[in-house]
Amino acid sequence: MFIFAPTKNNNMPYPYNPPDYFQIDELLSEEHKIVRSAIRDWVNRSVVPVIDQAAHEHKFHERFIKELGELGAFGPFIPTEYGGAGMDHIAYGVIMTELERGDSAIRSTASVHTSLVMYPIFTFGSEEQKRKYLPGLASGDLIGCFGLTEPNQGSDPGGMEAKIKDMGGHYLLNGAKMWITNSSIADIAVVWAKDENGIVRGMVVEKEWTGFSAPETHNKWSLRASVTGELVFDDVKVPKENVFPEIKGLKGPLMCLNSARYGIAWGAIGAAMDCYNTALQYSLERKQFNKPIAAFQLQQKKLAEIVTEITKAQLLAWRLGKLKNEGKATPAQISMAKCNNVEMALNVARESRQILGAMGITGDFPIMRHMMNLESVITYEGTHDIHLLITGSDITGIHAFE
Ligand SMILES: Cc1cc2nc3c(=O)[nH]c(=O)nc-3n(C[C@H](O)[C@H](O)[C@H](O)COP(=O)(O)OP(=O)(O)OC[C@H]3O[C@@H](n4cnc5c(N)ncnc54)[C@H](O)[C@@H]3O)c2cc1C
């Protein structure tokens, strides 16, 4: 793993001093801290100076892909023999926090690539598929996307209409996917479609194959520095060796989503910490009525509530990471953490924006960008409502969303 040397960055409105109110640092290993420091420095050096402009221009900087690969941010928990970093799930979480501090777009690229592309190839793929795709994905020579959502099927992927037909030597894939992160820049797509028996199957589709196109979706007000688009399959010939051999049914994509949701639970904390850091420092500098606004009780209440919520989210993520490392994290626990931590971050962004008054709406500070991004984060990988229903189902034994 190549790690960039620390550099000074003069483009941040304030130095980044994330809160650690309950000394969670003591719970991290030296390896976690080294990784965190490398990613934080990269974000300071490579993302912060360009991200506001990128969001204005609706532009994803493709150089990020190779740089993230060099940093070891792709597939950190994938074993080294397949090009990953062989680290634990807390390291993955720490990386997601640091990336989302830069922008949810960067974390989205890394978490889709890691949890929704590398994870299924590693977990469900044949040995040949792993050797063919994982090293290039880990290094950033290849970029991947994940096609589950369709124009007519979002929260209910079981109703998917994409289909494969067995033609003897290969399958024919037809259908369309929508709202796909990395779509038009991806070299490969992990795609889920039903076979002739209505069973969901997963496969790796390469961008050069005839009949496959990936138009970009424009005009988003959220995740503007991320590529989102469609995947269109018109009689695409998929060789049989590209279909995941064993996994069948919705369990496959849902296992991928669990991995991605876990990363989001950590990532959202980074966006919240960036908003809090900005609001705290601004409130100490900005004077009204001859005092810093931080001296007013109402502003202190806001800041105190924000740091409390961030601390609770940090502890939830850390405990979830321990459970994940031990193979004990349940899908319902992951749903609870994703649901809580993203809502927390969105509320923190809204409160922090108010502390900055009018300045809070400008691109001179990161808060409004985070706030708009988090509107996507609270919807994708399962909406906030669906995660509440997963928790509701887990605690009552009654499944309320079918
Ligand atoms: C920027 C972005 C990137 C994305 N990237 C990807 C990607 O890479 N790959 C991919 O496959 N998908 C991706 N998605 C899609 C995302 O996962 C879906 O948007 C999400 O699952 C919700 O589906 P939907 O938008 O169709 O909403 P719908 O399912 O139509 O839901 C609309 C509303 O109805 C509510 N609702 C639905 N069903 C119920 C119910 N049973 N009970 C109560 N309320 C309900 C929902 O909570 C929501 O509030 C992305 C989305 C965005 C915005």
The ligand as a Gaussian input file, in Angstrom:
#p B3LYP/6-31G(d) Opt

LIG

0 1
 C      -27.330000       9.280000      -5.797000
 C      -27.849000       7.877000      -5.777000
 C      -26.994000       6.815000      -6.037000
 C      -27.475000       5.503000      -6.066000
 N      -26.621000       4.457000      -6.371000
 C      -27.125000       3.206000      -6.568000
 C      -26.287000       2.139000      -7.050000
 O      -25.069000       2.321000      -7.231000
 N      -26.848000       0.942000      -7.336000
 C      -28.184000       0.700000      -7.154000
 O      -28.622000      -0.426000      -7.430000
 N      -29.013000       1.678000      -6.671000
 C      -28.516000       2.917000      -6.396000
 N      -29.342000       3.936000      -5.934000
 C      -30.769000       3.667000      -5.787000
 C      -31.238000       3.634000      -4.336000
 O      -30.759000       2.517000      -3.659000
 C      -32.773000       3.745000      -4.373000
 O      -33.070000       5.079000      -4.715000
 C      -33.413000       3.369000      -3.052000
 O      -33.329000       1.983000      -2.825000
 C      -34.895000       3.781000      -2.989000
 O      -35.582000       3.408000      -4.143000
 P      -36.496000       4.489000      -4.911000
 O      -35.684000       5.733000      -5.091000
 O      -37.015000       3.831000      -6.133000
 O      -37.646000       4.842000      -3.910000
 P      -39.056000       4.027000      -3.704000
 O      -38.781000       2.590000      -3.431000
 O      -39.973000       4.355000      -4.847000
 O      -39.562000       4.723000      -2.375000
 C      -40.156000       6.024000      -2.361000
 C      -40.606000       6.311000      -0.923000
 O      -41.540000       5.312000      -0.507000
 C      -41.097000       4.721000       0.706000
 N      -41.482000       3.303000       0.699000
 C      -41.264000       2.357000      -0.260000
 N      -41.740000       1.180000       0.127000
 C      -42.281000       1.355000       1.357000
 C      -42.904000       0.487000       2.295000
 N      -43.078000      -0.817000       2.062000
 N      -43.318000       1.007000       3.458000
 C      -43.156000       2.327000       3.744000
 N      -42.558000       3.191000       2.906000
 C      -42.117000       2.705000       1.726000
 C      -39.587000       4.880000       0.731000
 O      -39.084000       4.853000       2.056000
 C      -39.439000       6.249000       0.085000
 O      -39.608000       7.248000       1.059000
 C      -28.852000       5.259000      -5.831000
 C      -29.713000       6.331000      -5.516000
 C      -29.214000       7.629000      -5.476000
 C      -30.146000       8.754000      -5.158000

